[in-house]
Amino acid sequence: MAKDEIQKALDRFRDAVIKQAKANLTRMGKNSSKKLYNSIKGDVKAMPNSISMEFTMEEYGFYQDQGVSGKEKKYDTPFSYKSKMPPPSKLDKWIVRKGMSPRDSKGKFVSRKGLQFLIARSIYRNGIRPSMFFTKPFEAAYKKLPDELIDKYGIEAAKLFMDTIVQPKK
C-alpha cells in the first residue's frame, strides 16, 4: 500500500468516525448546546514506519461516551463519583435549553435552584449511563480499515482506541 493510499484510508476512517459520532449525538438528544458536537475533531497522518492518529473533543464528551458510575448504580467505566456531586449551578443552562420550567402548586414559576440540586443529586447517585456515541463509530470504522493497513502497522483496535483519543485530565 502506497503512502498516499494509506493517508486516504486514514482520512476516510477519521471522517467516518467523526460523522457518525456527531450523528449519534443528535439522534440521542445529547446535542442541545452543540458545544460537544462542534468540538469533535480528528487528525491522522501516515508516515513511512508509523501512523499518527488523534481525536479530541470537549472533556465532558468522554464522560458522555464512557459513562460515569454513581454511588448506587455502577457502570463498566473508568469514571465514577467518589465523594462530591456535580455542581448544580452547571446544570442551569442545560435546564433552560431543555425547556424545564419548575412551577409551584398554583402554576407560578419558581427558582430553578431546587431543580438544579435534584438533577445533580440524581446524577451523583445514579451516574451517567454510557452512550458510546464515539466508541461504536470508532470500532465500526476500524473494522472497515483495509487488512493490508492493519497487517503493515500491526494495529490492535483496543490499543489504538485508547492511544488516539485525548483522555481528560483526572
N, C-alpha and C positions, 0 to 999 in steps of 0.2 A: 504494500500500500504506500503510495507516494505521500510526501508530507502535506501537500495541498489537499489531497483526498481525505487525509486524517483530520485536517483542520475543518474541512467542510462537514465531515461526520460529527465532529465535536460541536460545531456551531449548530447543527440540526438538533443534537442532543440537548444543548443548552436552551435553544429556542422552544423545543417541545416541553421541557420541564417547566420553564417559566410560564408559557402559555397555559398549560394545564393547571398549574398551581394557582394562577390568577383566576381561571375559570372556576376552580373548586372553591376559592374564597367567596366568589359571587354566588355560586349555587348554594353554598352552606349558610349564607346570610352573615358572613364574617367580614363584610366589606363596607360597613356603614360609614367610615370616615375616609376610605380609600388610601389611608396612610400606609398600611401594610401592603396593600395591592401595588401601590406605586413604588414601594421600596425594594421589591424583589428584583435582583439583578444577578447577572452571571458573567463570568469571564473565563474563557477557555483558550489555551494555546498549545499547539503541537510543536515540540522540539525534537531534534534528532533521536535522543535517547529517553525522552520522558514527555509527559503531558502535564499541563498545569490547569487546574480547574478550581473555580471558587464561586460560590453562591452567597449572596448577602441579602439581608432583609432586616426590618426593624426587630429589635430584641424580643419583643413580645410575640413575634411570629413563631419563634422556637417553642414557646410555651403553648401557643395555639396548636401547633403541629404535633408536638410530642405529648402534650397534656401535662397536668400538674396534679400530683396526689394531694388530697385533702387530709384532714385529721381523721375523718370517718370513712371516706371512700378512697381506696387505693387503686392506682393505675400503674401499668408497667411503663414507668417513665423515670428518667434521671432527676426530675424536678419534683419538689414537694414543699408544702408549707410546714415549717417546723414549729415556730412559736408566735409569729406575727401574721395577722391577716392583711390582705391588700388594703392600701389606704382608701377609705370610702370616697374621699374627695376626687380621686382619679376617675371615678365612675360617673361623675356629673354630666360631662359632655356626651357620654355614651347613652345615658338615660334620656337626655334631651333628643338626640338623634333617633332613638328608638320610639319616641313619642309617648313615653311613660309620664303620666301626669297624676301624681297622687292627690286624692281628694278626701275630704272628711265625710262624715255621715250625712251632712247637708249638701254635699256636692261642691263645696268650695275648694279651690286649690289650696294645698298646704305645702310646706317646705319639702324639698327633696332629700334633706339630710337623713331622715329616718329610712327612706327607701335606699339611699346610698349605703347606709350601715347594714341593712338587711341583706342586700346583694353581696356586699363584701364578706359578711359573716357566712353566707351560703357558699361562696367561693372557697373560703378558708376551710370550712367543714367538708365540702363535697369535692373540692378541687375543680379542675378543668379537664373535661373528657378529651382524649387525643382526637384530633380531627384528621391527621395525616394528610392535610391538604397539599403539602410539599413532598413528603416521603413517598407516597404512592405514585405520583407522576415521575419522580426520580427513578424509582425502581422499574416502572414500566418502560421508560425511555432507555434505561440501561440494558434491558433485555433486547432492545432493538439495535443496539450498537453492533457493528459488523464483528463477527467472530475473529477475523484476522486482526482487528484492532485490539481486542481483548487478549488474544494469544500473544501478540507482539509486546504489549506492555505489561502483561501478567496482572491485569486489574481484577481485584476482588470487590464485589459490589458493596459489601458492608464497610470495608475499609475505605473505599473510595467515597462513599456517602459521608462518613464521619470526617474525612480529610477535606472535603470540598465545601462544607458549609462552615461559615464563620460562627463558632459557638458563642453564646452570650457569656459575659463575664459573671463568675459566681461570687 
